[in-house]
Amino acid sequence: MAHAATECVQERYAVVVEIACATNSSAELVSVKQAYHVLYRRSLEEDVAARATGNLRSLLLALVSTYRYDGDDNVDAELARSEAKIVHEAVRNSGDAGGRHDHEELIRVLGTRSKAQLRATFSCFKDEDEHRRSVTKALPRGADDPTGYLRALRAAVRCVADPTKYFAKVLRNATREAAGTDEDSLTRVVVLHAEKDDMGPICGAFQKRASCTLQQAIAKETSGDYRSFLLALLGS
């Protein structure tokens, strides 16, 4: 899955983001990268560097190369306030023409801080924003984004801030009738999370967002053995 994503990383950046940001621990991320190296005789970082460009490459490399502190304690409130200003400045400049975004400091923050520290920074960002927007709401939509960097940035922030809501959103987008079923995303999330403790909360968040259960959405939007397979994974 990771290898396939690196081959068309501008379209499948979400897979790399999820590997980097949604693993349970830094040790789990290291294990994923070790397995990747054994299978493909190259590192995940090497393939990302070879196939992504610009800020997208810088962001994804920062995310997959990091070894984060896993604890929820030792959050530095002053650092969070200081780095929220860095995020504000980067977001303010994200609508520049030509897709040229000076986000070096923002990428450094995302690639070096613990998840708890980043959540504190995102909270400070919202508190200090004049419209009380989250980072993802403040990032411009429709801006020139030739490499997919802003979309990957938005996904990374969501995935760190609240992975349960992030995956519920991925599933909701994957099962929208008007857009057609995104089988790659649907399969990825269900298969990878079906036996994890977070599948229940993800299903709960999905139901709040979609006004139906995930099982009902899958039954409606898929068919045949594929539908049976997904429903079996979900215990239906």
N, CA, C and O of each residue as an XYZ file, in Angstrom:
944
protein
N       0.827     -1.205      0.000
C       0.000      0.000      0.000
C       0.866      1.262      0.000
O       0.622      2.190     -0.771
N       1.877      1.288      0.869
C       2.768      2.443      0.930
C       3.553      2.586     -0.366
O       3.730      3.694     -0.873
N       4.025      1.457     -0.902
C       4.818      1.501     -2.131
C       3.977      1.995     -3.297
O       4.437      2.813     -4.094
N       2.758      1.508     -3.399
C       1.868      1.967     -4.469
C       1.599      3.459     -4.340
O       1.500      4.168     -5.342
N       1.479      3.933     -3.101
C       1.217      5.356     -2.881
C       2.379      6.219     -3.331
O       2.172      7.296     -3.890
N       3.611      5.756     -3.094
C       4.765      6.573     -3.489
C       4.915      6.658     -5.002
O       5.552      7.581     -5.509
N       4.335      5.703     -5.727
C       4.453      5.722     -7.185
C       3.580      6.798     -7.827
O       3.835      7.210     -8.959
N       2.563      7.249     -7.118
C       1.743      8.374     -7.600
C       1.398      9.244     -6.397
O       0.231      9.440     -6.060
N       2.441      9.756     -5.764
C       2.302     10.363     -4.445
C       1.476     11.646     -4.470
O       0.881     11.996     -3.451
N       1.418     12.358     -5.592
C       0.614     13.571     -5.639
C      -0.874     13.269     -5.507
O      -1.628     14.087     -4.983
N      -1.301     12.096     -5.982
C      -2.706     11.713     -5.861
C      -2.968     10.900     -4.595
O      -4.066     10.953     -4.041
N      -1.957     10.142     -4.131
C      -2.182      9.231     -3.005
C      -1.369      9.626     -1.778
O      -0.933      8.774     -1.003
N      -1.177     10.913     -1.619
C      -0.438     11.436     -0.462
C      -1.060     11.008      0.861
O      -0.353     10.867      1.859
N      -2.386     10.799      0.883
C      -3.073     10.480      2.135
C      -2.537      9.202      2.768
O      -2.482      9.095      3.993
N      -2.143      8.238      1.952
C      -1.609      6.983      2.493
C      -0.332      7.250      3.274
O      -0.157      6.730      4.376
N       0.557      8.056      2.712
C       1.812      8.375      3.394
C       1.537      9.186      4.657
O       2.153      8.947      5.697
N       0.621     10.137      4.570
C       0.256     10.938      5.746
C      -0.274     10.048      6.861
O       0.105     10.215      8.021
N      -1.145      9.108      6.522
C      -1.724      8.228      7.541
C      -0.670      7.327      8.170
O      -0.695      7.096      9.379
N       0.249      6.820      7.371
C       1.332      5.998      7.909
C       2.139      6.799      8.914
O       2.504      6.290      9.973
N       2.416      8.050      8.583
C       3.264      8.881      9.435
C       2.539      9.423     10.659
O       3.130      9.530     11.733
N       1.266      9.766     10.506
C       0.564     10.510     11.557
C      -0.429      9.689     12.367
O      -0.807     10.102     13.463
N      -0.864      8.541     11.862
C      -1.908      7.784     12.551
C      -1.404      6.501     13.190
O      -2.189      5.768     13.792
N      -0.102      6.209     13.074
C       0.442      5.050     13.783
C       0.356      5.306     15.279
O       0.398      6.453     15.724
N       0.235      4.229     16.056
C       0.026      4.374     17.493
C       1.248      4.896     18.226
O       1.124      5.486     19.299
N       2.424      4.685     17.660
C       3.651      5.095     18.335
C       4.757      5.287     17.309
O       4.649      4.850     16.163
N       5.822      5.949     17.744
C       6.987      6.098     16.869
C       7.608      4.744     16.562
O       8.118      4.524     15.463
N       7.565      3.831     17.538
C       8.115      2.492     17.317
C       7.347      1.768     16.215
O       7.945      1.036     15.427
N       6.028      1.962     16.151
C       5.227      1.336     15.092
C       5.602      1.900     13.730
O       5.679      1.159     12.749
N       5.837      3.204     13.663
C       6.262      3.811     12.402
C       7.614      3.258     11.964
O       7.820      2.986     10.782
N       8.527      3.093     12.904
C       9.832      2.507     12.584
C       9.658      1.099     12.027
O      10.331      0.727     11.066
N       8.761      0.315     12.619
C       8.513     -1.053     12.148
C       7.971     -1.061     10.726
O       8.367     -1.893      9.910
N       7.069     -0.140     10.431
C       6.526     -0.033      9.070
C       7.642      0.277      8.078
O       7.712     -0.323      7.006
N       8.502      1.204      8.437
C       9.597      1.587      7.529
C      10.609      0.455      7.368
O      11.163      0.269      6.284
N      10.851     -0.294      8.428
C      11.758     -1.438      8.318
C      11.182     -2.494      7.383
O      11.901     -3.050      6.552
N       9.888     -2.772      7.517
C       9.239     -3.749      6.641
C       9.278     -3.278      5.188
O       9.494     -4.078      4.278
N       9.069     -1.990      4.976
C       9.136     -1.420      3.625
C      10.515     -1.654      3.022
O      10.632     -2.042      1.860
N      11.553     -1.419      3.807
C      12.923     -1.574      3.319
C      13.228     -3.029      2.980
O      13.897     -3.309      1.985
N      12.743     -3.951      3.799
C      12.957     -5.377      3.541
C      12.287     -5.788      2.228
O      12.857     -6.550      1.447
N      11.083     -5.284      1.993
C      10.326     -5.676      0.807
C      10.868     -5.063     -0.478
O      10.899     -5.723     -1.516
N      11.293     -3.806     -0.415
C      11.601     -3.085     -1.653
C      13.070     -2.692     -1.790
O      13.465     -2.091     -2.789
N      13.883     -3.035     -0.781
C      15.321     -2.746     -0.822
C      15.619     -1.247     -0.962
O      16.703     -0.850     -1.391
N      14.657     -0.452     -0.600
C      14.820      1.001     -0.543
C      14.047      1.492      0.663
O      13.122      0.831      1.135
N      14.427      2.640      1.150
C      13.683      3.186      2.280
C      12.451      3.936      1.781
O      12.407      4.395      0.640
N      11.456      4.052      2.651
C      10.269      4.844      2.331
C      10.672      6.289      2.049
O      10.136      6.927      1.143
N      11.622      6.799      2.834
C      12.090      8.168      2.627
C      12.699      8.347      1.236
O      12.463      9.363      0.582
N      13.475      7.375      0.785
C      14.096      7.468     -0.543
C      13.044      7.544     -1.643
O      13.173      8.336     -2.576
N      12.009      6.726     -1.533
C      10.987      6.722     -2.578
C      10.158      8.002     -2.560
O       9.796      8.524     -3.614
N       9.855      8.509     -1.363
C       9.135      9.785     -1.278
C       9.980     10.904     -1.884
O       9.475     11.725     -2.650
N      11.264     10.934     -1.539
C      12.153     11.983     -2.049
C      12.284     11.926     -3.564
O      12.407     12.961     -4.220
N      12.258     10.715     -4.123
C      12.444     10.553     -5.565
C      11.195     10.914     -6.357
O      11.292     11.291     -7.525
N      10.026     10.805     -5.739
C       8.789     10.909     -6.514
C       7.919     12.118     -6.169
O       7.023     12.468     -6.937
N       8.166     12.748     -5.047
C       7.436     13.972     -4.711
C       8.326     15.173     -5.003
O       9.541     15.035     -5.142
N       7.718     16.343     -5.093
C       8.479     17.551     -5.399
C       8.049     18.696     -4.485
O       6.984     18.654     -3.869
N       8.893     19.711     -4.412
C       8.544     20.947     -3.719
C       8.192     20.759     -2.262
O       8.769     19.925     -1.564
N       7.226     21.556     -1.813
C       6.797     21.496     -0.418
C       6.149     20.165     -0.066
O       6.218     19.730      1.083
N       5.516     19.510     -1.045
C       4.934     18.196     -0.764
C       6.031     17.230     -0.342
O       5.865     16.492      0.630
N       7.139     17.226     -1.053
C       8.256     16.362     -0.683
C       8.786     16.728      0.700
O       9.026     15.846      1.525
N       8.968     18.015      0.957
C       9.483     18.454      2.259
C       8.562     18.025      3.391
O       9.026     17.554      4.429
N       7.251     18.186      3.194
C       6.287     17.820      4.227
C       6.288     16.321      4.485
O       6.408     15.889      5.631
N       6.155     15.523      3.426
C       6.074     14.076      3.602
C       7.362     13.514      4.186
O       7.317     12.608      5.018
N       8.509     14.038      3.764
C       9.779     13.574      4.331
C       9.874     13.921      5.807
O      10.340     13.109      6.607
N       9.438     15.116      6.174
C       9.461     15.499      7.586
C       8.576     14.579      8.418
O       8.935     14.215      9.538
N       7.423     14.205      7.876
C       6.482     13.364      8.624
C       6.985     11.932      8.769
O       6.886     11.355      9.852
N       7.524     11.349      7.700
C       7.935      9.942      7.775
C       9.302      9.775      8.424
O       9.655      8.672      8.841
N      10.074     10.852      8.516
C      11.415     10.754      9.092
C      11.438     11.001     10.587
O      12.428     10.692     11.249
N      10.374     11.549     11.125
C      10.379     11.964     12.522
C      10.300     10.780     13.474
O       9.777      9.721     13.127
N      10.825     10.974     14.676
C      10.620     10.018     15.771
C      10.046     10.836     16.915
O      10.784     11.469     17.670
N       8.724     10.819     17.038
C       8.041     11.688     17.987
C       8.045     11.110     19.397
O       8.021      9.894     19.591
N       8.077     12.004     20.369
C       7.822     11.612     21.752
C       6.355     11.218     21.847
O       5.484     11.952     21.381
N       6.077     10.064     22.448
C       4.717      9.518     22.422
C       3.835      9.958     23.581
O       2.622      9.753     23.534
N       4.404     10.553     24.610
C       3.620     10.882     25.795
C       2.692     12.066     25.595
O       2.893     12.883     24.695
N       1.673     12.152     26.443
C       0.730     13.267     26.394
C       1.067     14.345     27.414
O       0.422     15.393     27.450
N       2.072     14.094     28.239
C       2.462     15.084     29.232
C       3.566     15.974     28.661
O       3.943     15.841     27.497
N       4.070     16.866     29.479
C       5.169     17.758     29.090
C       4.833     18.648     27.897
O       5.707     18.961     27.089
N       3.577     19.053     27.788
C       3.210     20.030     26.765
C       3.676     21.403     27.222
O       3.397     21.815     28.347
N       4.376     22.099     26.364
C       4.909     23.426     26.660
C       3.926     24.471     26.129
O       3.849     24.706     24.923
N       3.175     25.094     27.042
C       2.133     26.036     26.632
C       2.720     27.261     25.937
O       2.145     27.766     24.973
N       3.863     27.739     26.424
C       4.483     28.911     25.805
C       4.959     28.591     24.388
O       4.810     29.400     23.472
N       5.533     27.400     24.225
C       5.962     26.974     22.893
C       4.762     26.847     21.959
O       4.840     27.219     20.788
N       3.651     26.322     22.479
C       2.445     26.186     21.659
C       1.969     27.546     21.166
O       1.605     27.690     19.999
N       1.968     28.547     22.047
C       1.544     29.892     21.642
C       2.501     30.486     20.606
O       2.081     31.114     19.635
N       3.796     30.269     20.840
C       4.798     30.791     19.911
C       4.677     30.146     18.535
O       4.734     30.830     17.513
N       4.510     28.828     18.516
C       4.451     28.141     17.228
C       3.096     28.298     16.551
O       2.988     28.119     15.338
N       2.059     28.630     17.320
C       0.776     28.960     16.699
C       0.921     30.194     15.813
O       0.265     30.303     14.777
N       1.786     31.125     16.227
C       2.043     32.319     15.408
C       2.745     31.939     14.102
O       2.468     32.515     13.050
N       3.657     30.962     14.178
C       4.320     30.475     12.960
C       3.290     29.878     12.006
O       3.323     30.127     10.801
N       2.378     29.090     12.562
C       1.335     28.476     11.739
C       0.441     29.554     11.130
O       0.092     29.483      9.952
N       0.069     30.564     11.943
C      -0.752     31.670     11.438
C      -0.093     32.347     10.243
O      -0.743     32.603      9.230
N       1.198     32.633     10.365
C       1.908     33.325      9.294
C       1.937     32.469      8.028
O       1.746     32.977      6.923
N       2.177     31.174      8.195
C       2.213     30.278      7.038
C       0.851     30.193      6.366
O       0.752     30.227      5.140
N      -0.202     30.083      7.177
C      -1.553     29.997      6.626
C      -1.918     31.295      5.904
O      -2.544     31.270      4.845
N      -1.524     32.417      6.483
C      -1.829     33.720      5.882
C      -1.224     33.853      4.490
O      -1.796     34.500      3.613
N      -0.066     33.238      4.297
C       0.635     33.338      3.016
C       0.308     32.191      2.056
O       0.927     32.070      0.999
N      -0.655     31.358      2.421
C      -0.910     30.154      1.622
C      -1.679     30.412      0.345
O      -1.786     29.520     -0.498
N      -2.215     31.601      0.181
C      -2.963     31.905     -1.036
C      -2.137     32.572     -2.098
O      -2.677     33.082     -3.080
N      -0.808     32.576     -1.915
C       0.068     33.237     -2.885
C      -0.090     32.630     -4.275
O      -0.323     31.429     -4.410
N       0.032     33.428     -5.263
C      -0.086     32.952     -6.646
C       1.047     31.999     -6.981
O       2.164     32.131     -6.481
N       0.736     31.045     -7.830
C       1.765     30.136     -8.318
C       2.061     28.974     -7.400
O       2.949     28.173     -7.691
N       1.341     28.859     -6.299
C       1.560     27.729     -5.407
C       2.873     27.787     -4.657
O       3.348     26.758     -4.176
N       3.480     28.974     -4.541
C       4.764     29.095     -3.847
C       4.489     29.478     -2.400
O       4.151     30.626     -2.114
N       4.629     28.550     -1.512
C       4.313     28.771     -0.110
C       5.587     28.637      0.716
O       6.262     27.610      0.657
N       5.919     29.682      1.491
C       7.104     29.649      2.331
C       6.732     28.998      3.659
O       6.429     29.683      4.636
N       6.757     27.691      3.681
C       6.279     26.934      4.833
C       7.388     26.145      5.518
O       7.113     25.149      6.186
N       8.622     26.572      5.364
C       9.736     25.820      5.940
C       9.583     25.663      7.449
O       9.791     24.575      7.986
N       9.219     26.747      8.133
C       9.085     26.690      9.589
C       7.871     25.860     10.001
O       7.928     25.121     10.984
N       6.782     25.979      9.261
C       5.594     25.174      9.552
C       5.908     23.691      9.414
O       5.523     22.894     10.269
N       6.597     23.319      8.359
C       6.964     21.917      8.148
C       7.890     21.436      9.257
O       7.781     20.299      9.716
N       8.806     22.309      9.689
C       9.691     21.948     10.808
C       8.878     21.637     12.062
O       9.151     20.654     12.751
N       7.890     22.462     12.359
C       7.051     22.245     13.542
C       6.311     20.917     13.429
O       6.307     20.127     14.373
N       5.689     20.668     12.286
C       4.917     19.435     12.103
C       5.796     18.194     12.186
O       5.336     17.131     12.603
N       7.052     18.326     11.792
C       7.934     17.169     11.749
C       8.746     16.924     12.993
O       9.448     15.916     13.074
N       8.675     17.822     13.980
C       9.536     17.658     15.158
C       8.788     17.585     16.481
O       9.360     17.128     17.472
N       7.554     18.010     16.535
C       6.835     18.069     17.814
C       6.003     16.808     18.054
O       5.585     16.127     17.117
N       5.778     16.522     19.324
C       4.903     15.401     19.681
C       3.477     15.726     19.255
O       3.136     16.887     19.027
N       2.656     14.701     19.149
C       1.264     14.929     18.762
C       0.547     15.786     19.792
O      -0.255     16.649     19.435
N       0.834     15.551     21.083
C       0.199     16.354     22.133
C       0.603     17.819     22.012
O      -0.226     18.715     22.176
N       1.881     18.056     21.724
C       2.351     19.436     21.559
C       1.705     20.085     20.341
O       1.323     21.254     20.392
N       1.582     19.346     19.260
C       0.943     19.887     18.060
C      -0.530     20.202     18.307
O      -1.037     21.216     17.828
N      -1.211     19.344     19.048
C      -2.625     19.618     19.351
C      -2.763     20.889     20.171
O      -3.701     21.661     19.973
N      -1.829     21.107     21.093
C      -1.846     22.347     21.874
C      -1.611     23.553     20.966
O      -2.247     24.593     21.134
N      -0.709     23.413     20.016
C      -0.445     24.492     19.059
C      -1.674     24.771     18.205
O      -2.023     25.930     17.984
N      -2.329     23.724     17.725
C      -3.540     23.906     16.913
C      -4.643     24.581     17.732
O      -5.390     25.408     17.209
N      -4.743     24.226     19.018
C      -5.738     24.843     19.892
C      -5.452     26.332     20.068
O      -6.368     27.153     20.026
N      -4.175     26.678     20.265
C      -3.794     28.093     20.377
C      -4.085     28.842     19.084
O      -4.522     29.993     19.110
N      -3.843     28.193     17.967
C      -4.135     28.803     16.669
C      -5.603     29.210     16.605
O      -5.926     30.335     16.225
N      -6.483     28.297     16.975
C      -7.920     28.579     16.909
C      -8.305     29.675     17.887
O      -9.115     30.541     17.558
N      -7.733     29.648     19.087
C      -8.045     30.667     20.090
C      -7.631     32.061     19.618
O      -8.294     33.050     19.929
N      -6.536     32.130     18.870
C      -5.990     33.424     18.457
C      -6.487     33.881     17.089
O      -6.286     35.036     16.714
N      -7.125     32.997     16.351
C      -7.641     33.377     15.037
C      -8.846     34.295     15.211
O      -9.719     34.031     16.038
N      -8.891     35.368     14.434
C      -9.962     36.354     14.623
C     -11.340     35.770     14.337
O     -12.341     36.271     14.848
N     -11.401     34.725     13.534
C     -12.681     34.075     13.246
C     -12.818     32.740     13.975
O     -13.768     31.994     13.742
N     -11.866     32.446     14.857
C     -11.834     31.194     15.626
C     -11.929     29.978     14.703
O     -12.664     29.027     14.970
N     -11.172     30.036     13.623
C     -11.126     28.912     12.692
C     -10.020     27.949     13.091
O      -9.014     28.349     13.677
N     -10.215     26.684     12.770
C      -9.140     25.712     12.922
C      -8.115     25.937     11.817
O      -8.364     26.688     10.873
N      -6.961     25.284     11.939
C      -5.932     25.403     10.902
C      -6.490     24.965      9.551
O      -6.279     25.641      8.544
N      -7.198     23.843      9.526
C      -7.690     23.322      8.245
C      -8.757     24.225      7.638
O      -8.847     24.339      6.416
N      -9.563     24.866      8.472
C     -10.576     25.796      7.958
C      -9.930     27.075      7.439
O     -10.428     27.693      6.498
N      -8.816     27.468      8.057
C      -8.155     28.713      7.668
C      -7.351     28.572      6.381
O      -7.165     29.551      5.659
N      -6.874     27.365      6.087
C      -6.126     27.163      4.849
C      -7.031     27.426      3.647
O      -8.170     26.960      3.625
N      -6.550     28.158      2.658
C      -7.404     28.512      1.517
C      -7.771     27.297      0.679
O      -6.963     26.390      0.481
N      -8.996     27.299      0.197
C      -9.429     26.261     -0.740
C      -9.458     26.869     -2.141
O      -9.802     28.037     -2.325
N      -9.094     26.061     -3.104
C      -9.069     26.565     -4.467
C      -7.803     27.314     -4.811
O      -7.672     27.840     -5.916
N      -6.846     27.371     -3.856
C      -5.574     28.031     -4.146
C      -4.770     27.182     -5.129
O      -4.976     25.973     -5.240
N      -3.860     27.830     -5.830
C      -2.999     27.109     -6.771
C      -2.172     26.086     -5.993
O      -1.378     26.452     -5.127
N      -2.361     24.822     -6.302
C      -1.737     23.748     -5.512
C      -1.275     22.636     -6.448
O      -1.793     21.521     -6.379
N      -0.312     22.919     -7.321
C       0.051     21.964     -8.378
C       0.605     20.644     -7.874
O       0.447     19.624     -8.545
N       1.248     20.629     -6.718
C       1.837     19.377     -6.226
C       0.935     18.628     -5.262
O       1.249     17.501     -4.879
N      -0.191     19.233     -4.856
C      -1.039     18.610     -3.847
C      -0.588     18.899     -2.432
O      -1.072     18.279     -1.485
N       0.339     19.838     -2.276
C       0.902     20.115     -0.951
C      -0.149     20.577      0.053
O      -0.199     20.059      1.169
N      -0.988     21.542     -0.322
C      -1.967     22.066      0.632
C      -2.967     20.993      1.049
O      -3.394     20.961      2.203
N      -3.340     20.125      0.133
C      -4.249     19.025      0.485
C      -3.573     18.061      1.450
O      -4.202     17.586      2.395
N      -2.304     17.773      1.221
C      -1.567     16.896      2.135
C      -1.377     17.556      3.489
O      -1.461     16.893      4.522
N      -1.122     18.857      3.491
C      -0.975     19.589      4.748
C      -2.261     19.544      5.550
O      -2.244     19.308      6.758
N      -3.376     19.770      4.873
C      -4.673     19.725      5.554
C      -4.933     18.328      6.128
O      -5.431     18.199      7.247
N      -4.603     17.300      5.375
C      -4.788     15.925      5.851
C      -3.902     15.636      7.055
O      -4.345     14.996      8.008
N      -2.661     16.098      7.025
C      -1.738     15.848      8.136
C      -2.222     16.516      9.411
O      -2.183     15.915     10.485
N      -2.679     17.754      9.299
C      -3.174     18.466     10.481
C      -4.396     17.756     11.048
O      -4.492     17.564     12.260
N      -5.331     17.365     10.185
C      -6.528     16.653     10.653
C      -6.159     15.334     11.325
O      -6.712     14.981     12.367
N      -5.225     14.615     10.721
C      -4.857     13.291     11.215
C      -4.196     13.378     12.583
O      -4.428     12.523     13.438
N      -3.382     14.393     12.799
C      -2.745     14.592     14.101
C      -3.755     15.108     15.122
O      -3.790     14.637     16.259
N      -4.575     16.075     14.715
C      -5.485     16.729     15.650
C      -6.540     15.778     16.190
O      -6.818     15.779     17.389
N      -7.129     14.969     15.324
C      -8.189     14.049     15.759
C      -8.302     12.914     14.741
O      -9.100     12.999     13.808
N      -7.507     11.846     14.914
C      -7.521     10.768     13.921
C      -8.884     10.103     13.760
O      -9.221      9.651     12.666
N      -9.672     10.037     14.832
C     -11.001      9.433     14.720
C     -11.865     10.216     13.737
O     -12.473      9.633     12.839
N     -11.920     11.522     13.904
C     -12.701     12.357     12.992
C     -12.105     12.342     11.585
O     -12.830     12.384     10.591
N     -10.786     12.280     11.517
C     -10.133     12.248     10.206
C     -10.588     11.024      9.417
O     -10.994     11.145      8.261
N     -10.523      9.840     10.038
C     -10.883      8.625      9.311
C     -12.382      8.561      9.039
O     -12.797      8.005      8.022
N     -13.203      9.122      9.932
C     -14.636      9.191      9.662
C     -14.901     10.044      8.422
O     -15.769      9.721      7.611
N     -14.153     11.125      8.284
C     -14.304     11.992      7.108
C     -13.861     11.268      5.840
O     -14.516     11.365      4.803
N     -12.742     10.540      5.926
C     -12.278      9.769      4.766
C     -13.351      8.776      4.327
O     -13.640      8.648      3.137
N     -13.936      8.079      5.294
C     -14.979      7.098      4.976
C     -16.224      7.769      4.411
O     -16.846      7.255      3.481
N     -16.585      8.915      4.974
C     -17.762      9.623      4.467
C     -17.544     10.057      3.025
O     -18.422      9.882      2.180
N     -16.385     10.619      2.745
C     -16.091     11.030      1.369
C     -16.049      9.832      0.424
O     -16.420      9.938     -0.745
N     -15.592      8.691      0.943
C     -15.463      7.489      0.114
C     -16.803      6.856     -0.219
O     -16.905      6.091     -1.177
N     -17.841      7.168      0.568
C     -19.148      6.533      0.358
C     -20.218      7.530     -0.090
O     -21.410      7.232     -0.025
N     -19.800      8.691     -0.537
C     -20.781      9.670     -1.015
C     -21.351      9.221     -2.358
O     -20.612      8.965     -3.309
N     -22.667      9.130     -2.417
C     -23.330      8.613     -3.621
C     -23.046      9.486     -4.834
O     -22.801      8.972     -5.925
N     -23.076     10.810     -4.653
C     -22.926     11.718     -5.787
C     -21.537     11.621     -6.410
O     -21.380     11.765     -7.623
N     -20.531     11.376     -5.571
C     -19.155     11.358     -6.070
C     -18.727      9.984     -6.561
O     -17.693      9.854     -7.216
N     -19.509      8.961     -6.253
C     -19.098      7.603     -6.587
C     -18.209      7.036     -5.495
O     -17.478      7.774     -4.834
N     -18.270      5.743     -5.308
C     -17.538      5.114     -4.214
C     -16.036      5.102     -4.487
O     -15.587      4.668     -5.548
N     -15.273      5.584     -3.515
C     -13.810      5.545     -3.581
C     -13.367      4.250     -2.898
O     -13.129      4.221     -1.691
N     -13.262      3.182     -3.692
C     -12.986      1.867     -3.117
C     -11.607      1.787     -2.480
O     -11.432      1.082     -1.487
N     -10.632      2.488     -3.024
C      -9.287      2.449     -2.444
C      -9.293      2.970     -1.009
O      -8.757      2.327     -0.107
N      -9.900      4.135     -0.806
C      -9.931      4.724      0.536
C     -10.807      3.912      1.475
O     -10.448      3.694      2.632
N     -11.949      3.467      0.983
C     -12.858      2.673      1.802
C     -12.187      1.388      2.264
O     -12.242      1.042      3.444
N     -11.562      0.690      1.342
C     -10.881     -0.562      1.680
C      -9.737     -0.316      2.647
O      -9.574     -1.050      3.621
N      -8.944      0.714      2.383
C      -7.778      1.002      3.221
C      -8.175      1.210      4.675
O      -7.582      0.618      5.577
N      -9.168      2.042      4.900
C      -9.535      2.372      6.277
C     -10.182      1.184      6.975
O      -9.846      0.879      8.119
N     -11.104      0.513      6.302
C     -11.790     -0.616      6.941
C     -10.819     -1.755      7.232
O     -10.820     -2.299      8.336
N      -9.998     -2.117      6.264
C      -9.078     -3.244      6.454
C      -8.056     -2.948      7.548
O      -7.781     -3.804      8.388
N      -7.498     -1.749      7.541
C      -6.434     -1.432      8.496
C      -6.947     -1.186      9.906
O      -6.190     -1.319     10.868
N      -8.220     -0.830     10.046
C      -8.726     -0.477     11.375
C      -9.748     -1.462     11.927
O     -10.169     -1.326     13.076
N     -10.155     -2.446     11.138
C     -11.215     -3.359     11.575
C     -10.881     -4.073     12.874
O     -11.768     -4.317     13.692
N      -9.621     -4.409     13.073
C      -9.243     -5.151     14.274
C      -8.566     -4.269     15.320
O      -8.020     -4.778     16.299
N      -8.597     -2.967     15.122
C      -8.015     -2.048     16.088
C      -9.093     -1.506     17.020
O     -10.287     -1.573     16.730
N      -8.636     -0.973     18.136
C      -9.575     -0.439     19.118
C     -10.298      0.810     18.625
O     -11.322      1.196     19.189
N      -9.773      1.442     17.577
C     -10.360      2.717     17.155
C     -11.492      2.574     16.148
O     -12.100      3.578     15.777
N     -11.798      1.347     15.687
C     -12.835      1.201     14.670
C     -14.203      1.583     15.217
O     -15.003      2.190     14.504
N     -14.484      1.241     16.465
C     -15.761      1.610     17.077
C     -15.960      3.113     17.118
O     -16.989      3.603     16.652
N     -15.000      3.868     17.664
C     -15.132      5.327     17.647
C     -15.221      5.918     16.240
O     -15.956      6.881     16.019
N     -14.483      5.351     15.295
C     -14.555      5.843     13.915
C     -15.970      5.647     13.368
O     -16.520      6.541     12.725
N     -16.553      4.483     13.624
C     -17.929      4.224     13.167
C     -18.908      5.195     13.818
O     -19.841      5.671     13.171
N     -18.692      5.489     15.107
C     -19.555      6.443     15.800
C     -19.451      7.836     15.203
O     -20.463      8.509     15.007
N     -18.229      8.271     14.913
C     -18.030      9.590     14.305
C     -18.606      9.632     12.895
O     -19.142     10.655     12.469
N     -18.497      8.522     12.171
C     -19.078      8.442     10.828
C     -20.589      8.620     10.896
O     -21.163      9.364     10.101
N     -21.231      7.946     11.836
C     -22.690      8.018     11.938
C     -23.152      9.442     12.243
O     -24.170      9.889     11.713
N     -22.416     10.155     13.088
C     -22.767     11.548     13.377
C     -22.651     12.413     12.127
O     -23.454     13.321     11.910
N     -21.647     12.121     11.313
C     -21.410     12.921     10.109
C     -22.388     12.561      8.992
O     -22.836     13.438      8.254
N     -22.721     11.275      8.865
C     -23.472     10.803      7.699
C     -24.946     10.540      7.978
O     -25.720     10.345      7.041
N     -25.350     10.529      9.244
C     -26.735     10.222      9.631
C     -27.156      8.814      9.233
O     -28.343      8.538      9.061
N     -26.185      7.932      9.088
C     -26.446      6.509      8.900
C     -25.217      5.769      9.392
O     -24.157      6.372      9.560
N     -25.344      4.477      9.622
C     -24.185      3.726     10.077
C     -23.246      3.454      8.909
O     -23.647      3.517      7.747
N     -22.000      3.154      9.228
C     -21.047      2.802      8.176
C     -21.516      1.553      7.447
O     -21.388      1.458      6.226
N     -22.060      0.593      8.192
C     -22.551     -0.631      7.566
C     -23.668     -0.332      6.562
O     -23.715     -0.919      5.481
N     -24.560      0.581      6.931
C     -25.645      0.947      6.008
C     -25.104      1.620      4.747
O     -25.578      1.358      3.641
N     -24.115      2.482      4.923
C     -23.519      3.165      3.772
C     -22.828      2.174      2.848
O     -22.948      2.266      1.626
N     -22.100      1.221      3.439
C     -21.413      0.210      2.637
C     -22.421     -0.668      1.899
O     -22.238     -0.979      0.722
N     -23.486     -1.065      2.597
C     -24.509     -1.900      1.967
C     -25.165     -1.189      0.789
O     -25.537     -1.825     -0.197
N     -25.306      0.125      0.892
C     -25.953      0.894     -0.170
C     -25.024      1.165     -1.345
O     -25.447      1.117     -2.500
N     -23.759      1.449     -1.052
C     -22.850      1.953     -2.085
C     -21.947      0.887     -2.705
O     -21.239      1.172     -3.671
N     -21.958     -0.338     -2.168
C     -21.130     -1.407     -2.730
C     -22.008     -2.614     -3.031
O     -23.204     -2.613     -2.741
N     -21.404     -3.640     -3.614
C     -22.206     -4.808     -3.984
C     -21.346     -6.062     -4.012
O     -20.118     -5.998     -3.949
N     -22.015     -7.198     -4.108
C     -21.347     -8.474     -4.327
C     -20.394     -8.885     -3.226
O     -20.592     -8.565     -2.053
N     -19.350     -9.604     -3.628
C     -18.376    -10.116     -2.666
C     -17.634     -8.995     -1.949
O     -17.258     -9.133     -0.785
N     -17.429     -7.896     -2.644
C     -16.737     -6.761     -2.016
C     -17.542     -6.238     -0.836
O     -16.983     -5.983      0.231
N     -18.844     -6.077     -1.015
C     -19.707     -5.637      0.079
C     -19.690     -6.655      1.210
O     -19.579     -6.277      2.376
N     -19.797     -7.919      0.891
C     -19.795     -8.964      1.920
C     -18.489     -8.969      2.703
O     -18.484     -9.156      3.919
N     -17.384     -8.763      1.993
C     -16.066     -8.736      2.627
C     -15.964     -7.599      3.640
O     -15.533     -7.811      4.773
N     -16.359     -6.396      3.234
C     -16.266     -5.246      4.134
C     -17.187     -5.405      5.335
O     -16.793     -5.118      6.466
N     -18.406     -5.858      5.093
C     -19.355     -6.024      6.192
C     -18.896     -7.108      7.158
O     -19.112     -6.998      8.365
N     -18.261     -8.157      6.633
C     -17.728     -9.208      7.507
C     -16.623     -8.656      8.401
O     -16.545     -9.007      9.578
N     -15.779     -7.804      7.857
C     -14.718     -7.191      8.660
C     -15.292     -6.338      9.782
O     -14.711     -6.233     10.863
N     -16.444     -5.732      9.507
C     -17.080     -4.879     10.507
C     -18.003     -5.659     11.430
O     -18.663     -5.077     12.291
N     -18.052     -6.968     11.254
C     -18.838     -7.804     12.153
C     -20.298     -7.880     11.820
O     -21.106     -8.229     12.681
N     -20.671     -7.560     10.585
C     -22.084     -7.606     10.189
C     -22.375     -8.854      9.368
O     -23.512     -9.064      8.946
